[in-house]
Amino acid sequence: MIDLERVRADTPGAARVIHFNNAGSALPPAPVLDAVVDHLRLEAEIGGYEAADRAQPRVERTYAAIARLLNAAPDEIALIENATRAWDMAFYGLGLRPGDRVLTGANEYASNVLAFLQVGADVVVVPDDESGAIDVTALERLIDERVKLIALTHVPTNGGLVNPAEAVGRIARAAGVPFLLDACQSAGQIPLDVERLQCDMLSATGRKYLRGPRGTGFLYVRRHMLERLRPPMIDLHAATWVATREYDLRPDARRFENWESYVAGRVGLGVAAEYALSLGIEAIEARVTGLADTLRAHLAAIPGVTVRDLGTRRCGIVSFTVAGKDAAGLKDALRSRSVNVSVSSLASTRFDMERRRLESLLRASVHYYNSEDEIDRFCTILAELVR
């Protein structure tokens, strides 16, 4: 069970706003804020290089904490500046050629699809099942010798759906097809065990449900995939210049990093991961999904509001539309009342939004530090705005 009194005390912003924008940027706990600010102060006092040297043991703890979060080994973890770049390093490292087939879901995120298109991949959208999740039976039927990658967004940005990543992983492993899982929205709110997921690569951010600093993310690469992936760009951190015309890549996942990094953020990311682990990811999931179910029920009772979440397994992201109301305008109106929500647009998940004929959605994403009282107040304010 989550100690709500503790986490509310660690979250000063929660006393000032109703923050339901956790899928976009969660409020960091005080220990994360302190870790980042303390390192920046240290840089101001002794210099950036010297502060980085002193912080190295704490950065190593970050690798260890992320590895624990994923049930991976520290040498399979790379610290990257954001989830998109982490995903890019894995995807472009595969060296796909025009015409290579990629299987993906209807809820795949725009940045990922743009990368498929850029390399000229043959993108095949796997049909959904009746609940709106990726249909694993259809996925299995689509696999043949032309398929070079299965890429899946675990939790889409535009709703509460949790795709059946473990089932997808089993199919990919049996077929010998690399599996890249985008865990940007699931890291920090859902248990992620890469052995159970059977993914070969996984990317995530620090700033969302993990409650880490912006400008942080990470990439997991299964050890057997390391030699198969060639970083699309390297520097003197990722490789060693061993002779005039020769270099050796690092043997671990840090071959996907570069030398210059946000050291304060890396320290803060580790503290965020340790904070989540101290609460327990299973307890976090139970708290978050319970709050989200309560919010969905309250929203459905407001005239004109339609909850748009898909899937049989759902998470803390709650999406909805309001008849006759502009999503962006409602977001601004709510912010003026100290309620933070966000908007998902057609451009972010075009495959899914087009088939549902949706231009945009409001997204109210709860976290474990939110309260039932905040849900009541939010729905009261929303009902007043849409009346």
N, C-alpha and C positions, 0 to 999 in steps of 0.2 A: 504494500500500500504506500502511496506517495504521501510524504509529510508535507501537506499543503502549507502549513504555517511556516515551515523552513523555507520552501521555495518562494513563497510570497515575500518573505523577509529578504531573500537574496535577489528579488526582482523589483527594484524601486519603481520602475516604470509602470508596473501593474497597478500601482496606487493612483496613477494620474490618468491613464487611458484604459479603455477596454481594447486590448490588442488581439484582434482576430486575424492578423496578417502573418501567422507563423509559417505558412507555406512559402512566404516571400522573404521574411526576415524576422526571426524570433527575437524576443528581448533577451540579451545575454545575462546570465547570472553574475552576481557581484564578484565571485572568484575569477571569472574570465576577464571582466573589466579590470580588476586589480592586476592580473597577470600582464595584460597588454600595456596598461599605463605604466606599471613598474618598469617594464623593459624599455619603453620609450624614454622614461626618465633616466634610466641607466645609460642609454645611448647619448642623451644630452650631457651626462656627467663625464663619461669616459671615452665616448666615441663609438661609432657603429661597429667597426671590426672587433674592437675589444669587448663590447657588450655581446656580440654574437659568439665570441669564444667562451665567454662566461656562461652564456645561455645554452651551450651545446648539450650538456647533460639533460636539460629540460626539453630540448627539441628531441633528443633520443627517446625521452619518455613519451612524446607525442606519437612517434612511430609505434611504440609498444602499446599505447592505449588504443590507437586505431586498429592495430592487429587484434587486440582482445575484443574490440567491438565487432569484428568480422570473423572471429575464429580463424585468423590467418597468422602468418609469420611476419615479423617486422621487415624482413628482407623482400617481402612481396608488396610493400607499401611505398608509394611515392607521394610526397606532399606537393600539391600543385596549387596555383593561385585561385582556381575556381573549378566548379564541376564541369563546365563546358570544356575548358582546356584539358582537364583530366580525361574526359571522354574522347576528345580529339586526339590526344597522344596515343590512346589505344587504337582508335579506329584508323587513323592515318598510318599508324605503325604496321597495320596488316598488309599495306601495299596493294589494295584492291585495284583492279583494272576495269576499264569500261566494259560493261556487259556482265561483270560478275554479279551474281544474284544475292540480294540481301532480303531476308525475311524479317518483317517488323510488324508491330501492332497498329491498329487504327488510332491509338492514342499517343503515338510517338511524338516527341517534342520537336518543334520546328528546327532548332539548331542541329539536331541529329539528322533530320531529313535533308536539310540543306547540304550537309556533308555528303550524304549518299548521292545527291544530285551532282555535286561538284566533281566527284570522281567518275561520274557516268555509270553508276551502278544500276542494275536492273532491280528496282525496288518493288517487292511484292508485299502487299498489305494482307496479312492473314485475317480472315473473317473473325468476327466476335461470336461468342456463344450467346445464348438467350439472355444472359445477365448483363452483357456488355463487356465482359472480360475477353481476353484473347482465347480463341478456341484451340485448345491443344491438340484435339483430334485433327482439325484442319491443318494445323501447323505440321504435324507428323506426315500427313499426306503430301504436303508441298515440298518436302525435302528430297532433293536428288543431287546428282554430281555437280550441278551448276551452282548450288548454294554454297557461298563462301563465308557467310556470317548470319547469325541470328542476333538481332538487336532488339531489346525490349526496355521500355520505360516501366519500371516497377509500379510507381504511383504517378499517374498523369497529373500534370499541372492544373487541369481544368475540372477536377472532381475527386470524390472520395474513393474511387476504385482502387483496389489492390490487385494487380494482375498475378496469376498463379505462376510465379517465377520458378518455384521448385519443380513443378511439372515441366515447364519449358526447359529447365536445366537438365532434367533426366533425358528428355528427347534429344537435346543437343549433344549430350555426352554419348548417348548410344549411337548417334549418327556420325560422331567425330567432327561436328561443325563447331567452330568457335562461338561462344556465347558472351555477348557484351551486355551487361545490365546497368542501366541508368538508375541509380538509387538516390538521386538528388533529393527527392521528396520523402523517401522512406527512411534514410539514415537518421537515427535519433528518435524515431517514433515507433519503429517496427524492428524486431530482432532480425539481424542479418548474419547468417552463418554461411560462409561461402562453401563449406563442405556440403551442406544440405542444398544450397542453391545450385551447386555444380556450375557456377559461372566461371568463365576463364578470366574475365575482366569486369571490374565494377568501378563506377565513378560516383562521387558524391561531393557535396558542399559542406562547409562548416557553418554557414550562416542561417540555415533554416531550422529544422527540428533539433539539430544537435546543439543549437544555441551558441555557436562559436562566432568568431569575428568575421566580418566581410573580408573578401580578398583571401579566403582560405578554402581549400578543397583537398581531395585525395583520390588516388587511383590505386586499386588493387589489381595485380597481375599474378595469376597462378604461376608458380615457379617453372612449370614445364612449357609455359607460353613465352617466357622471357626471350629465349633465343629466336623464337619465331617472329617476334615483334621488333621492328627496326624503328627507333625513334625518328619522327619526321624532321626533327632538328636537334642538334646536340651542341654542347659547349664543353669547357674544360672541367665541369663538374660531372657531366654525363659520360665523358670519355677522357682517356689519357692519350696525349700526342707522344707516341713511343718512338717514332722515327720520322724523318723528313716527310715522307708520304704515307705514313701509317698511323693508325690510332686503334686503341682497344676500348670497346664499350665497357662500362661498369657491368659486373655480373648480376647485380640486383636491380630491383625496380627503380632505384634512384637514377637509372639511366634516362628516365623520363622527366627528371627535374632539370632545372638550370641553377647556375651558381648564385645569382642574385635572387634574394627571397625576402619576404616580409617576416622577419624573425619574430617580432612581437606577436604577429598573427599566428605563427606556428606554435609558439608557446601557449597562446590563448586557446588554440584549437585542441591541444593536448589536455588542458585544464577542462575544456568543455566535454571532451570525450570521457575523462575520468569522472566528471560530475554526473554525466548520464549513467555511467556504469555503477556509480555509487548508489543511485536511485534504483537501478535495475531496469533494463529495457522492457522486460515483460510487464513490470508494474507500470511503466510509462505508457505502454500500448493499451493496457487495460483502462487506465485513467483517461487517456486521450479518446479512445473509441467510445467510452461511456459518455463523455461530454458531447462528442460529436453526434451520437444517437439522440441525446436530449435536445441538442440544437436543431437537428432535422425535424423532430416532432414539433417543436415550438414554431419553426418556420412554416411547416405545412399547415398550421392552424391559422396563419395570417391570410386573409382574403387577397387573392391576386398573386401570391407567392407560390412558385413551383420549385421544389427541390429537384436538382438535375443529376444527382450522383448515380453512378452505375455500379454493377458488380454485386456479388453476394458477400464478399469480404470487403469491408470499408475501413477507412482510417479517419484521421483528424481533419481532412480537407472537406469542407462542406460547400457545395456550389448550388446556386439558385438564380432564378430570374424573377422579375416582377413585371406583371402585365402592364404595358403602356409606359414603363419607366426606363430611362436610360441608365445603364449600369454605371458608367463613369460619373454621371451626375449624382447618383445615389451614393457612390463612394465619397465624393466631395462633401455631400450633405452630412453623411455620417461622421466624417473627419471633423467637421465643424462642431459636432456634438461629442468630440473626444472618443470616437469609436474608429478603430483602424481596420479596414478590410481591403481587399484588392480585387482587380478585374482580370479575368482571362479572356483573351480575344480570339477571333477566328484565326489570326496569324500565328498563334502559338501551337495550336493542334488542329490544323486545317482538315485533315482526313476525317476526324471525328466530328468537328463542329459543322462541317458542310453537310454531312449525312444527317445530322440532327437539325439542320437548318437554324443554327444558332449563330448570331453575330458576336455575342459576348455573354459572359456569366459573371455574377458577383461571387466572390469566394470569401467565406468566413471560416478561417482555419483555427481551431482551438488547440491549445497546448495544455500540459498538465498544470501549469500555474494559473490557468483560467479557472473561474468559479461558476457554480450554478447561478449565483446571483447576477454575474455578468451576462450570462445567457438571457436571463429574464429581462434585464435592463436593455440589452441590445434589441431584443424582439419588441419590447415596448416602444423604443425609439423608432425602429423600422416601421412598425405598424402606424405610428403617427405620421411618418414621412410619406407613406404610400396611400394614406387614407384618401 
